[in-house]
Every structure is written in structure tokens, then in C-alpha cells.
Amino acid sequence: MAFRFSLAAVLLVRENAKKRAEQDLNTVQVEISRITRQVQGFEIDIANTHIARENAMRQLIPAGELRTFEHRVKTINEAKKQLLVQLQSLKLERERKMKVYHAAHRDLETIVEMLNEKRTAHDQEQNRIEQKQLDDIFASRAVKEASNN
């Protein structure tokens, strides 16, 4: 025997599922934004390091300092590559979360439509019952008046 749940209870569950999916999606998007800002910061650091290296090359400085600039650029590039790999995996995760969100949204919309259809059917049935009662009252009054005359 299958369990039967009210549409309102199912609607509540679907709303919660949609909210959860939306929160998961937002979390991933915030993380993508954070990593993108870090990558941009690394690109600025690399550009500044190249400028500092070019300025240093115009002066008489030890070769060790030039190596320090090169090492700094290399270190930043490695960190940037790691972030780009992480960013790519987060973008894939975002796509999965987006699919889950769309499915939850679609399910919620389906339940809302079913609930609205059920309400409309109930309202129509109530209107038919009320109309039948009014017709019965009118008919009984008409019979009473006909018998009195």
C-alpha cells in the first residue's frame, strides 16, 4: 500500500529542496568568485613583479636579486595554476548544482500547478454544491407558492 501525502506537505518538502539546492549553488558561485579574485590578484602581482624586475635591471644590482624576481613569478604562477585547476573543478560542480537546482525548481512548479488545479477543482465543486442548494431552495419555494395558490 502506497503512502499518501497531502500536496501541502509535498510542496513544503519541494520548497525546502529548492532552497537547499539554491544555497548549494550560491556557495559554489561565491567560491568561484573568491578564486577568480585571487587569480586576478596573482596576475597583478606578476605584472608588478615584472615591472619591478625591469626597473631593477636598469640599475646595478646583484644577479641574485634578479633571480628573486624570477623565483617570485614562478611561485605565483604555480599557485595560479593550482587555483585555475580548482576553479575548473568548481565550474563543473556549479554545472551539477545548476542541474539539481533546475530539477528542484521544476518539481516545485509541478507541485504548485497540481495544488492550483486541485484548488480550482475544489472551488468549482463548492460552487456547484452552492448552486444546487440555491436551486433546491428556489424550487421548494416555487412548489410552496404553487400549492398555496
Rosetta silent file (secondary structure, phi, psi, omega in degrees, C-alpha in Angstrom):
SEQUENCE: MAFRFSLAAVLLVRENAKKRAEQDLNTVQVEISRITRQVQGFEIDIANTHIARENAMRQLIPAGELRTFEHRVKTINEAKKQLLVQLQSLKLERERKMKVYHAAHRDLETIVEMLNEKRTAHDQEQNRIEQKQLDDIFASRAVKEASNN
SCORE:     score description
SCORE:     0.000 S_00000001
   1 L     0.000  128.444 -177.964    0.000    0.000    0.000 S_00000001
   2 L   -79.963  146.671  175.460    1.451    3.343   -1.041 S_00000001
   3 L   -77.227  145.374  177.311    1.699    6.230    1.359 S_00000001
   4 L  -117.481  127.971  178.791   -0.406    9.261    0.540 S_00000001
   5 L  -116.408  149.873  176.767    0.828   12.710    1.471 S_00000001
   6 L   -70.942  152.197  179.311   -1.042   15.977    1.219 S_00000001
   7 H   -63.274  -32.350  179.203    0.055   18.296   -1.553 S_00000001
   8 H   -63.733  -40.488  178.677    0.824   20.965    1.023 S_00000001
   9 H   -67.213  -41.903  178.610    3.307   18.656    2.765 S_00000001
  10 H   -65.795  -38.942  178.280    4.912   17.701   -0.543 S_00000001
  11 H   -60.795  -43.119  178.564    5.020   21.376   -1.504 S_00000001
  12 H   -61.776  -44.305  179.039    6.853   22.205    1.714 S_00000001
  13 H   -62.633  -43.305 -179.808    9.391   19.443    1.088 S_00000001
  14 H   -66.190  -39.068  177.074    9.923   20.621   -2.501 S_00000001
  15 H   -62.071  -43.078  178.592   10.336   24.231   -1.377 S_00000001
  16 H   -64.734  -39.768  177.924   12.972   23.156    1.134 S_00000001
  17 H   -63.435  -40.787  178.775   14.745   21.078   -1.514 S_00000001
  18 H   -65.758  -43.462  178.648   14.786   24.051   -3.866 S_00000001
  19 H   -61.665  -42.454  178.591   16.128   26.360   -1.144 S_00000001
  20 H   -62.316  -44.075  179.235   18.837   23.836   -0.285 S_00000001
  21 H   -64.503  -38.580  179.039   19.819   23.494   -3.948 S_00000001
  22 H   -66.469  -40.684  177.973   19.867   27.272   -4.307 S_00000001
  23 H   -64.656  -42.509  177.393   22.076   27.654   -1.238 S_00000001
  24 H   -60.871  -43.559  179.352   24.479   24.992   -2.541 S_00000001
  25 H   -63.509  -44.483  179.233   24.629   26.751   -5.895 S_00000001
  26 H   -62.640  -38.902  178.543   25.237   30.126   -4.245 S_00000001
  27 H   -60.663  -45.022  179.665   28.027   28.642   -2.111 S_00000001
  28 H   -65.570  -40.861 -179.825   29.798   27.334   -5.203 S_00000001
  29 H   -65.403  -37.629  176.894   29.332   30.649   -7.010 S_00000001
  30 H   -64.448  -42.215  178.744   30.796   32.569   -4.065 S_00000001
  31 H   -64.027  -39.814  177.088   33.783   30.223   -4.036 S_00000001
  32 H   -62.382  -42.857  178.899   34.245   30.715   -7.802 S_00000001
  33 H   -63.105  -42.055 -179.728   34.180   34.486   -7.294 S_00000001
  34 H   -62.575  -46.057 -178.628   36.725   34.273   -4.476 S_00000001
  35 H   -68.200  -37.592  177.731   39.122   32.161   -6.525 S_00000001
  36 H   -61.793  -41.005  177.122   38.669   34.392   -9.574 S_00000001
  37 H   -64.137  -39.505  178.099   39.630   37.409   -7.456 S_00000001
  38 H   -63.600  -42.446  178.847   42.684   35.536   -6.176 S_00000001
  39 H   -61.812  -43.592  177.934   43.736   34.683   -9.741 S_00000001
  40 H   -62.330  -38.924  176.757   43.326   38.332  -10.731 S_00000001
  41 H   -63.197  -40.370  177.276   45.394   39.332   -7.707 S_00000001
  42 H   -64.198  -40.481  179.055   48.127   36.901   -8.781 S_00000001
  43 H   -63.379  -38.540  176.665   48.080   38.365  -12.288 S_00000001
  44 H   -66.007  -42.786  177.960   48.517   41.847  -10.823 S_00000001
  45 H   -60.481  -42.408  179.264   51.373   40.568   -8.613 S_00000001
  46 H   -62.861  -45.141  179.420   53.055   39.013  -11.652 S_00000001
  47 H   -62.556  -43.474  178.829   52.721   42.243  -13.622 S_00000001
  48 H   -64.477  -37.956  178.548   54.085   44.280  -10.705 S_00000001
  49 H   -66.222  -40.994  176.880   56.975   41.850  -10.282 S_00000001
  50 H   -63.044  -41.072  178.205   57.834   42.131  -13.978 S_00000001
  51 H   -63.983  -44.819  179.275   57.773   45.928  -13.715 S_00000001
  52 H   -62.694  -38.625  178.889   59.959   45.825  -10.600 S_00000001
  53 H   -65.188  -43.493  178.989   62.367   43.445  -12.379 S_00000001
  54 H   -62.923  -42.373  177.272   62.562   45.731  -15.418 S_00000001
  55 H   -64.590  -38.948 -179.991   63.261   48.725  -13.168 S_00000001
  56 H   -68.080  -32.794 -178.887   65.888   46.728  -11.265 S_00000001
  57 H   -68.993  -22.401  178.164   67.609   45.704  -14.499 S_00000001
  58 L   -77.122  -13.722 -179.641   68.188   49.385  -15.308 S_00000001
  59 L  -109.108  165.809  175.755   70.199   49.695  -12.121 S_00000001
  60 L   -83.924  106.710  178.665   73.307   47.931  -10.994 S_00000001
  61 L  -134.184  158.566  178.131   72.035   45.104   -8.787 S_00000001
  62 L   -67.960  151.065  179.712   73.329   41.657   -7.966 S_00000001
  63 H   -62.327  -27.344  178.982   72.123   38.776  -10.131 S_00000001
  64 H   -60.986  -34.979  178.464   70.674   37.143   -7.014 S_00000001
  65 H   -69.573  -36.804  176.182   68.052   39.849   -6.802 S_00000001
  66 H   -64.212  -39.205  177.284   67.040   39.212  -10.407 S_00000001
  67 H   -63.159  -34.191  178.287   66.727   35.538   -9.544 S_00000001
  68 H   -62.404  -42.471  176.935   64.487   36.539   -6.639 S_00000001
  69 H   -61.798  -44.617 -179.527   62.119   38.256   -9.084 S_00000001
  70 H   -63.758  -41.522  179.401   62.118   35.185  -11.341 S_00000001
  71 H   -64.492  -40.692  179.113   61.510   32.884   -8.387 S_00000001
  72 H   -62.174  -44.840  178.936   58.640   35.077   -7.201 S_00000001
  73 H   -62.416  -42.145  179.804   56.996   34.971  -10.658 S_00000001
  74 H   -62.873  -43.756  179.565   57.494   31.209  -10.816 S_00000001
  75 H   -63.497  -43.682  179.784   55.942   30.727   -7.351 S_00000001
  76 H   -64.593  -41.724  179.148   52.983   32.946   -8.193 S_00000001
  77 H   -62.140  -39.944  178.054   52.439   31.103  -11.491 S_00000001
  78 H   -64.152  -44.109  178.664   52.421   27.729   -9.696 S_00000001
  79 H   -64.003  -39.006  179.206   49.879   28.992   -7.155 S_00000001
  80 H   -63.941  -41.339  178.592   47.845   30.475  -10.026 S_00000001
  81 H   -62.248  -41.807  178.388   47.858   27.134  -11.862 S_00000001
  82 H   -62.516  -41.381  178.638   46.601   25.359   -8.752 S_00000001
  83 H   -66.121  -37.131  179.147   43.823   27.908   -8.390 S_00000001
  84 H   -66.386  -36.560  175.317   42.879   27.521  -12.053 S_00000001
  85 H   -65.113  -44.460  178.067   42.585   23.756  -11.600 S_00000001
  86 H   -62.907  -39.997  179.083   40.437   24.330   -8.525 S_00000001
  87 H   -62.934  -40.824  179.226   38.400   26.901  -10.467 S_00000001
  88 H   -63.366  -43.564  178.983   37.771   24.418  -13.265 S_00000001
  89 H   -65.820  -35.321  177.400   36.531   21.777  -10.809 S_00000001
  90 H   -67.747  -34.885  177.231   34.291   24.381   -9.157 S_00000001
  91 H   -66.016  -38.161  175.539   32.818   25.303  -12.524 S_00000001
  92 H   -65.852  -41.118  177.695   31.976   21.647  -13.107 S_00000001
  93 H   -62.581  -40.022  178.102   30.474   21.496   -9.624 S_00000001
  94 H   -61.298  -41.145  178.227   28.451   24.620  -10.404 S_00000001
  95 H   -61.872  -42.314  177.794   27.041   22.936  -13.517 S_00000001
  96 H   -64.036  -44.587  179.873   25.991   19.911  -11.443 S_00000001
  97 H   -64.628  -34.499  179.035   24.445   22.153   -8.787 S_00000001
  98 H   -65.346  -40.654  177.950   22.659   24.123  -11.504 S_00000001
  99 H   -63.920  -42.559  178.188   21.091   20.912  -12.835 S_00000001
 100 H   -62.811  -42.776  179.545   19.976   19.957   -9.321 S_00000001
 101 H   -62.523  -46.463 -179.463   18.538   23.439   -8.801 S_00000001
 102 H   -62.494  -39.233  177.941   16.638   23.358  -12.105 S_00000001
 103 H   -64.485  -43.133  179.271   15.236   19.915  -11.281 S_00000001
 104 H   -64.589  -39.774  178.415   14.138   21.110   -7.822 S_00000001
 105 H   -64.347  -44.203  179.242   12.580   24.216   -9.354 S_00000001
 106 H   -62.545  -44.261  178.726   10.741   22.142  -11.965 S_00000001
 107 H   -61.472  -42.239  178.810    9.481   19.730   -9.290 S_00000001
 108 H   -63.178  -44.179  179.337    8.273   22.624   -7.159 S_00000001
 109 H   -61.926  -38.501  178.353    6.472   24.200  -10.105 S_00000001
 110 H   -62.348  -44.840  179.937    4.781   20.876  -10.872 S_00000001
 111 H   -65.561  -40.977  178.893    3.518   20.560   -7.297 S_00000001
 112 H   -62.306  -43.034  177.581    2.320   24.181   -7.308 S_00000001
 113 H   -61.612  -43.873  178.870    0.424   23.552  -10.554 S_00000001
 114 H   -61.885  -42.588 -179.957   -1.133   20.396   -9.102 S_00000001
 115 H   -63.707  -42.480  178.360   -2.126   22.273   -5.956 S_00000001
 116 H   -64.441  -41.734  177.488   -3.673   25.085   -8.003 S_00000001
 117 H   -62.359  -41.800  179.354   -5.582   22.581  -10.154 S_00000001
 118 H   -64.784  -41.255  177.665   -6.825   20.828   -7.036 S_00000001
 119 H   -63.489  -43.790  179.695   -7.927   24.148   -5.513 S_00000001
 120 H   -61.618  -45.235  178.802   -9.695   25.131   -8.729 S_00000001
 121 H   -62.254  -41.635  179.026  -11.488   21.785   -8.879 S_00000001
 122 H   -64.256  -44.661  178.945  -12.471   22.112   -5.214 S_00000001
 123 H   -61.232  -41.962  178.994  -13.737   25.668   -5.744 S_00000001
 124 H   -63.935  -41.691  178.846  -15.767   24.556   -8.773 S_00000001
 125 H   -64.278  -41.857  178.045  -17.265   21.682   -6.795 S_00000001
 126 H   -62.998  -41.180  178.157  -18.142   24.026   -3.931 S_00000001
 127 H   -63.539  -40.487  177.470  -19.775   26.421   -6.407 S_00000001
 128 H   -62.844  -43.096  179.287  -21.808   23.546   -7.903 S_00000001
 129 H   -62.701  -46.537  179.336  -22.961   22.455   -4.445 S_00000001
 130 H   -62.119  -42.626  179.515  -23.933   26.006   -3.509 S_00000001
 131 H   -63.787  -40.361  178.657  -25.759   26.480   -6.809 S_00000001
 132 H   -63.293  -41.634  178.088  -27.602   23.167   -6.315 S_00000001
 133 H   -62.552  -43.627  178.128  -28.648   24.259   -2.823 S_00000001
 134 H   -63.923  -40.662  178.042  -29.883   27.586   -4.165 S_00000001
 135 H   -63.156  -42.270  178.759  -31.768   25.803   -6.965 S_00000001
 136 H   -63.076  -42.988  178.634  -33.333   23.421   -4.427 S_00000001
 137 H   -62.191  -45.587  179.840  -34.391   26.329   -2.199 S_00000001
 138 H   -62.263  -43.178 -179.538  -35.862   28.168   -5.185 S_00000001
 139 H   -65.444  -41.165 -179.608  -37.677   25.026   -6.391 S_00000001
 140 H   -66.874  -37.795  176.303  -39.125   24.308   -2.932 S_00000001
 141 H   -65.080  -40.092  179.756  -40.329   27.903   -2.629 S_00000001
 142 H   -64.477  -41.051  177.951  -41.883   27.664   -6.073 S_00000001
 143 H   -65.208  -40.994  179.184  -43.670   24.429   -5.089 S_00000001
 144 H   -62.926  -45.653 -179.710  -44.855   26.014   -1.820 S_00000001
 145 H   -66.104  -36.645  178.559  -46.186   29.077   -3.596 S_00000001
 146 H   -67.556  -35.127 -178.718  -47.912   26.903   -6.212 S_00000001
 147 H   -77.918  -27.900  178.658  -49.599   24.819   -3.513 S_00000001
 148 H   -74.955  -25.741 -178.030  -50.700   27.943   -1.584 S_00000001
 149 L   -91.844    0.000    0.000  -52.402   29.407   -4.654 S_00000001
